[in-house]
């Protein structure tokens, strides 16, 4: 059964799977009536992605299956700064060599999920180091920085908590949201990428990119927004725990770090109440298959 046979558009599927936290006005309409290009960023702060990253990865997979073009952006440039979103303390800066190694490892992990040979909508993979490491500081401040107010930047939920701490937040990390917005602008101008997707912790940064494109390029020819954003929810268990916390951390997607058996055990040990929601999020099983699983979990949970 193809996704188009079950759902009229990808936004409808994401909603059914519990994978849609928020969307900018007009985003669902655009996804239903156009073929768009959408990107999701992946942070190279570790040598491997983890199971929680499957939510945005599967988001790109679902977009492509509905005929849209996915772009996986690996942050070889932003990784030099470090994303401060909802972090209590400053990140330890990594060497460029380590970042580049992590970028390559993550690139290899993402490749099996997306179809880079599709005839009509092949996936792309980009590294923002290709433009951020070459960006001129004065030109960036003049052309990009002028579109952001410090008031708005300080009001982002992702960094607001840092201002009440003695350690505060460095200008380096504070500027991260400008770099992410600049990524969106760059992909919009180079690849006609008008959508950004990400976790709910990235929502403020996503909106910053949408607004930057509006400020520089104005509204679309029909008066509608040129750019849109969608956000995936923070995955929690039925008991309210953050995904991965109750079982000692989410397993990585690197088979050298996480054996297939450990991955199997990880999902085997989730609560019955979480089984169906996780299957909706992490698999391509259709409504009929998941409906059968839901009934089985309710009637024969011991199996």
Secondary structure, DSSP 8 states (H G I E B T S, - for coil): --HHHH-SSHHHHHHHTT---EE-TTHHHHHHHS--EEEEEE--SSSS-BGGGHHHHHHHHHHHHTT-EEEEEE-TTGGGT---TT-SS------HHHHHHHHHHHHHHHHTTS-TT-TTT--EEEETHHHHTT--HHHHHHHTGGG--HHHHHT-HHHHGGGGSTT---HHHHTHHHHHHHHHHHHHHHH---EEEEEGGGHHHHHHHHHHHHHHH-S-TTSS-S-EEEEE---B-TTS-BTTGGGTS--BS-TTTS-HHHHHHHHHTS-HHHHHHHHHHH----HHHHHHHHHHHHH-TT-
